[in-house]
Amino acid sequence: MTLLFDIYPAIGHLNASFALANKWREKQRRVVYCAVESEYKKRIEDKGFECVMLDHPLESDKQELRVKGLRFILECFISAFTQKREHDFFRKIADWENKIRELSPDRVYMDAQCTMRTALYHKLGIHVISVETMPLSLYDPWVPPFTSGLIPKQTIISRLRIRFAWERIAIGRKVRNLFYSLLLCKQDYFSLYKKLFIKYDYPFDENVDLKRPFIMGIKGIDILAMTPASLDFPRKHPPKCQYAPSRVDLKREENILNKRYLRVMEEIRLLKQQRPDTKIIYCFSSTIMGFEKRSKIIFKKIRDICLRNPQFVFILSVGKYHNTSYLLPCPSNMYVFQHLPQLHLLSYCDLMVTLGGMNSIAECVEKEVPMLVCPLSLKSDQLGNSARVVYHGLGLRARIKWDSLRTIEKRIIQIFDNYAAFKRNLSIMKAKILAENTTAYTKEYEIT
């Protein structure tokens, strides 16, 4: 059996998929990834999986406008007459089709953020399973969308607020699609993919679900949720949806080659022996370009917290795009790295200041590390994830832009003042997630 993994090009999405791919490899199945960026191809091959390179069929309109600006609008205007953009799109789709025919996969695990390629797999007659690395995107009247920071309550007011949050998503999606269609002369992402659906005889309006946070969904498709059910708000188990055993790949990061990191960890170990009240706090920033300004806000506040609290030792992972010169001179109790072996570091941490990515939350639960969640993106799942962390008593949350230095400092101290309770809740959550790893959740996709 050949399994194709069509995963969105982001480190968090790939890491979540590796746990699933390893399960299949242990069963002697052939696992093949498709990649659109060489950086991710290397990462996949380093894990021992096959990978084929393909051209990205179409960038999002927002990304194109961010990079090209007015030039992109002009290109679309000209393309409305020459059809160049449409021809390029269908040429790349034809390349995808030919390559996938060669691979002849029996099943495709398709990232929910790649949903618009469903029509292609439908034409090829390949069974598609949508892999959701964020909390479930399906509508539930008692559960807010994962782009909302709402914490549900059993009240009419709460239900109305949740209903409004869902309706706002559908209305906003329709307005955005109409706006880009007019601005880009129907050469936009949505319009071109709609033509693909029509060409491949896959009815668009009947199949596309606009009431999904962050993504456009496909109605009736099988869903494999990489977020444990226990980490979500209580909800009815939706049909045609299963939960993967675990998104935490404990086999990664076995070899630690960063000598400075090893030296710093040894220094901190000795410091904790001399001063038992020392607290190790790990802070992770976005690895994606475009969030440098917001990352700078939280890092500056952390620097000031370091100066005010010598008992706190902060270890920062800032990513390769972030210029940290503004942190100089660096406090003696703050260490800055581009990248860190997160799973290894969490084994020694007392607290993680996280942006709210589900990978980091799942790994904190695995290592039983309390969290202070400071959402960086207000449009992804980070807000909703922060609400889930608070709801389950796994940590607290703060607002990067609006909460003051002292407020964030108080939240950190509050976590340590109630440390035993947070650790107990994390231990309970870890046990619940382990209990999910049964055939009751996974028998349909044979991944246990």
C-alpha positions in Angstrom: 0.0 0.0 0.0 1.3 3.5 -1.0 0.2 6.4 1.1 0.7 10.0 -0.1 1.1 12.8 2.5 0.1 16.2 1.0 1.1 18.4 4.0 1.1 22.2 4.2 4.7 23.6 4.1 5.1 24.6 7.8 7.3 23.0 10.4 4.4 22.5 12.9 2.3 20.7 10.3 5.2 18.5 9.2 6.1 17.5 12.8 2.5 16.6 13.5 2.4 14.4 10.4 5.6 12.6 11.2 4.0 10.8 14.2 1.3 9.5 11.9 3.7 8.6 9.0 5.9 6.7 11.5 2.9 4.6 12.5 2.4 3.6 8.9 6.1 2.9 8.3 6.1 0.6 11.3 3.4 -1.4 9.4 5.6 -1.7 6.4 3.6 0.7 4.3 5.2 2.9 1.7 4.9 6.6 2.7 5.6 9.3 0.2 5.5 13.0 0.8 5.0 15.7 -1.8 6.7 19.1 -1.1 6.7 22.5 -2.8 9.8 23.9 -1.1 13.3 22.3 -1.1 13.8 23.2 2.6 10.9 20.9 3.6 12.0 18.2 1.2 15.3 17.9 3.0 13.6 17.8 6.4 11.3 15.0 5.2 14.1 13.0 3.6 16.1 13.4 6.8 13.3 11.5 8.6 13.8 8.7 6.1 10.7 9.2 4.0 10.4 9.5 0.2 9.6 12.9 -1.1 8.7 14.3 -4.6 9.1 18.0 -5.5 6.2 19.7 -7.2 5.4 23.3 -8.1 3.0 25.1 -5.8 -0.1 25.4 -8.0 -1.2 28.8 -6.6 -0.2 31.1 -3.8 -2.9 32.7 -1.7 -4.0 36.2 -2.8 -2.9 37.7 0.5 0.6 36.3 0.1 0.9 37.5 -3.5 -0.3 41.0 -2.5 2.2 41.1 0.4 5.1 40.2 -1.9 4.2 41.9 -5.1 1.7 44.6 -4.1 0.3 46.6 -7.0 2.3 44.6 -9.5 0.2 41.6 -8.7 -3.0 43.5 -9.3 -1.7 44.6 -12.7 -0.6 41.1 -13.5 -4.1 39.8 -12.8 -5.7 42.6 -14.9 -3.5 41.7 -17.9 -4.1 38.0 -17.3 -7.9 38.6 -17.5 -7.3 39.2 -21.2 -4.4 36.9 -21.9 -5.4 34.0 -19.5 -1.7 33.6 -18.6 -2.3 33.1 -14.9 -5.1 30.5 -15.5 -3.0 28.6 -18.1 0.0 28.5 -15.7 -2.3 27.2 -12.9 -3.7 24.4 -15.0 -0.3 23.5 -16.3 1.0 23.0 -12.8 -2.1 21.1 -11.9 -1.5 18.8 -14.9 2.1 18.2 -13.6 0.6 17.3 -10.2 -1.8 14.9 -11.9 1.0 13.2 -13.9 3.3 12.8 -10.9 0.5 11.4 -8.7 -0.5 9.0 -11.4 3.1 7.7 -11.4 3.1 7.3 -7.7 -0.4 5.6 -7.8 -1.2 6.1 -4.1 -4.0 4.1 -2.5 -4.8 6.9 -0.1 -3.9 10.6 0.4 -3.5 12.2 3.8 -4.2 15.8 2.8 -3.6 18.7 5.1 -6.8 20.6 5.7 -5.0 23.8 4.4 -4.6 22.0 1.1 -8.3 21.3 0.8 -8.7 22.9 -2.7 -6.7 20.0 -4.2 -9.5 17.6 -3.3 -10.9 18.0 -6.8 -7.7 16.7 -8.3 -7.7 13.6 -6.1 -11.4 13.1 -6.8 -10.6 12.9 -10.5 -7.9 10.4 -10.0 -10.2 8.2 -7.9 -8.0 8.4 -4.8 -9.5 8.1 -1.3 -8.8 11.4 0.5 -8.5 11.9 4.3 -8.3 15.5 5.5 -5.7 15.8 8.2 -6.5 18.7 10.6 -3.5 19.7 12.7 -5.6 22.4 14.4 -8.6 21.7 16.6 -11.6 20.4 14.7 -13.0 22.9 12.2 -16.5 21.5 12.0 -19.4 23.6 13.2 -20.8 22.8 16.7 -23.4 25.2 18.3 -21.8 24.7 21.7 -18.1 25.0 20.7 -16.6 28.2 19.4 -14.4 28.2 16.3 -10.7 27.7 17.0 -10.0 31.3 15.8 -12.0 32.6 18.7 -10.8 33.2 22.2 -14.2 32.4 23.7 -14.5 29.8 26.5 -17.9 28.1 26.2 -20.4 28.1 29.1 -23.8 26.5 29.5 -25.7 29.7 29.1 -27.8 31.3 26.4 -25.5 34.3 26.2 -22.5 32.0 25.6 -24.4 30.1 22.9 -25.4 33.4 21.2 -21.8 34.6 21.2 -20.6 31.3 19.8 -23.3 31.4 17.1 -22.2 34.9 16.1 -18.6 33.8 15.9 -19.5 31.0 13.5 -21.7 33.3 11.3 -19.0 35.9 11.2 -16.7 33.4 9.6 -19.1 32.4 6.8 -20.0 36.1 6.1 -16.4 37.2 6.2 -15.3 34.4 3.8 -18.0 35.4 1.3 -17.0 39.1 1.5 -13.3 38.3 1.1 -13.9 36.0 -1.9 -16.0 38.7 -3.6 -13.5 41.4 -2.8 -10.5 39.5 -4.2 -12.6 38.4 -7.2 -13.4 42.0 -8.1 -9.9 43.4 -7.2 -8.1 40.7 -9.2 -10.5 40.5 -12.2 -11.5 36.9 -11.4 -7.9 35.7 -11.5 -7.9 35.2 -7.7 -7.2 32.0 -5.8 -10.9 31.2 -5.2 -12.1 31.8 -8.7 -9.3 29.7 -10.3 -9.8 26.7 -8.0 -13.6 27.0 -8.7 -12.8 26.5 -12.4 -10.7 23.4 -11.4 -13.7 21.9 -9.5 -15.9 22.5 -12.6 -13.4 21.0 -15.0 -13.0 17.9 -12.9 -16.8 17.5 -12.5 -16.7 18.0 -8.7 -19.6 20.4 -7.9 -18.2 23.4 -6.1 -21.1 24.9 -4.3 -22.4 21.5 -3.2 -19.1 20.4 -1.8 -17.3 23.5 -0.4 -18.0 24.4 3.2 -17.4 28.1 3.9 -18.3 27.9 7.6 -14.8 26.7 8.6 -12.3 28.8 10.6 -9.1 29.6 8.8 -9.7 27.1 5.9 -12.3 26.2 3.4 -13.6 22.7 4.0 -15.1 20.0 1.9 -18.4 18.6 3.1 -18.6 14.9 3.8 -14.9 14.2 3.5 -13.2 11.8 6.0 -11.3 13.8 8.7 -8.3 12.7 10.8 -7.9 15.0 13.7 -4.3 15.3 15.0 -5.4 17.3 18.0 -6.5 14.9 20.9 -10.2 15.0 21.6 -9.4 15.6 25.3 -7.7 18.9 24.5 -10.8 20.2 22.8 -13.9 21.6 24.4 -16.5 19.0 25.2 -18.4 18.2 22.0 -20.4 15.6 20.2 -18.2 13.1 18.2 -18.8 14.1 14.6 -19.5 11.5 11.9 -16.7 10.5 9.5 -14.1 11.9 11.9 -11.4 9.9 13.7 -8.5 11.0 16.1 -4.9 10.0 15.5 -3.2 8.3 18.4 -0.7 11.1 19.1 0.8 14.1 17.4 4.0 14.1 19.5 6.8 12.4 17.7 9.0 11.3 20.6 11.6 9.8 18.2 12.7 13.2 16.8 15.6 15.3 18.2 17.6 12.3 19.3 20.9 13.9 18.3 21.7 17.2 19.9 24.6 18.9 18.0 24.4 22.4 19.4 27.4 22.5 21.8 26.4 26.0 23.1 23.0 24.6 24.1 24.5 21.7 25.9 26.9 24.0 27.7 24.1 26.4 28.7 22.0 23.4 30.0 24.9 22.3 32.1 25.3 25.8 33.6 21.6 25.9 34.4 21.8 22.5 36.1 24.6 23.7 38.3 22.7 26.9 39.1 19.6 25.0 40.2 21.8 23.0 42.5 23.1 26.2 44.1 19.7 28.0 44.0 16.8 25.6 44.2 14.3 28.4 43.6 15.6 29.0 40.1 12.9 28.6 37.5 13.7 27.6 33.9 11.3 29.3 31.4 11.3 28.5 27.7 9.9 31.0 25.2 9.4 30.1 21.6 8.7 32.6 18.8 7.3 32.1 15.3 9.4 30.5 12.6 7.3 32.2 9.9 8.2 35.5 8.4 5.9 38.4 9.0 5.6 38.2 12.8 8.8 39.9 13.7 7.2 43.0 15.1 4.9 41.1 17.5 7.7 38.8 18.5 9.8 41.9 19.4 7.1 43.1 21.8 7.0 39.9 23.8 10.8 39.5 23.8 11.3 43.1 25.1 8.9 42.4 27.9 10.6 39.2 28.7 14.0 41.0 28.9 12.6 43.4 31.4 11.1 40.5 33.4 14.5 38.9 33.5 16.0 42.1 34.9 13.4 42.3 37.6 13.4 38.5 38.5 16.9 37.0 38.8 15.4 33.7 39.9 13.9 33.3 36.4 16.1 31.9 33.7 14.6 32.5 30.2 15.7 30.4 27.2 14.5 32.0 24.0 14.1 30.4 20.6 13.7 33.2 18.1 13.9 31.6 14.6 16.2 32.5 11.7 14.3 35.6 10.6 14.5 37.6 13.8 17.1 40.3 14.5 17.6 40.3 18.3 20.1 43.2 18.5 17.5 45.2 20.5 17.9 42.7 23.4 21.6 43.8 23.9 23.0 43.9 26.5 21.5 40.6 27.2 20.7 39.9 30.9 22.8 37.1 32.5 19.7 35.1 33.1 18.5 35.1 29.5 19.9 32.9 26.7 19.0 33.4 23.0 19.1 30.7 20.3 17.8 30.6 16.7 16.6 27.0 17.1 16.3 24.6 20.1 15.6 20.9 20.5 12.2 21.6 22.1 11.3 18.1 23.3 14.7 17.8 25.1 14.4 21.3 26.6 10.9 20.7 27.9 12.2 17.8 30.0 14.1 20.4 32.1 11.6 23.4 32.0 9.4 24.7 34.7 7.2 26.8 32.4 6.8 27.5 28.7 5.8 30.8 27.2 4.2 29.6 24.0 2.4 31.3 21.1 -0.4 28.7 21.3 0.6 26.3 18.5 -1.0 23.0 19.0 2.3 21.1 18.6 3.8 23.0 21.5 0.8 22.5 23.6 0.7 18.8 23.0 4.4 18.5 23.8 4.0 20.5 27.0 1.2 18.1 28.0 3.5 15.1 27.1 6.3 16.6 29.3 3.8 18.0 31.9 5.0 21.6 31.6 2.6 24.4 32.5 2.1 27.1 29.9 1.6 30.8 29.6 0.0 31.2 26.2 0.6 34.5 24.3 -1.1 34.2 20.9 0.9 35.9 18.2 -1.5 35.4 15.3 -5.2 36.4 15.8 -6.3 34.6 12.7 -5.0 31.1 13.2 -5.8 28.6 16.0 -3.6 30.3 18.6 -6.5 32.2 20.2 -8.7 29.1 20.4 -5.8 27.0 21.7 -5.2 29.5 24.5 -8.8 29.3 25.5 -8.6 25.5 25.6 -5.4 25.6 27.8 -7.2 27.9 30.3 -10.4 25.8 30.2 -8.5 22.6 31.1 -6.4 24.3 33.8 -3.1 23.6 31.9 -1.9 27.2 32.2 -2.9 30.8 31.7 -3.0 33.2 28.8 -1.8 36.8 28.1 -2.1 39.3 25.3 1.2 40.2 23.7 0.2 43.7 22.6 -2.2 44.8 25.3 -1.0 43.3 28.5 1.7 45.2 30.3 5.0 43.9 31.5 3.7 43.7 35.1 0.6 41.8 34.0 2.6 39.2 32.2 5.0 39.0 35.2 2.0 38.5 37.5 0.7 35.6 35.3 4.0 33.9 35.5 4.1 34.3 39.3 0.5 33.1 39.5 1.4 29.9 37.7 4.3 29.2 40.1 2.1 30.0 43.1 -0.4 27.4 41.9 2.2 25.1 40.4 0.9 21.8 42.0 -2.6 22.3 40.6 -1.4 23.0 37.1 1.0 20.0 37.2 -1.9 17.8 38.4 -4.1 18.9 35.6 -1.4 18.3 33.1 -0.9 14.8 34.5 -4.6 14.1 34.2 -4.7 15.4 30.6 -1.7 13.3 29.6 -3.5 10.2 31.0 -6.7 11.1 29.1 -4.7 11.5 25.8 -3.0 8.1 26.4 -6.4 6.6 26.9 -7.5 7.9 23.5 -4.9 5.8 21.8 -7.2 2.9 21.4 -8.8 1.1 18.4 -12.1 2.8 19.3 -10.6 6.1 17.9 -8.4 4.7 15.2 -9.7 1.4 13.8 -11.1 3.0 10.6 -7.7 4.2 9.5 -5.7 1.3 10.9 -3.0 3.6 12.4 -2.5 2.1 15.8 
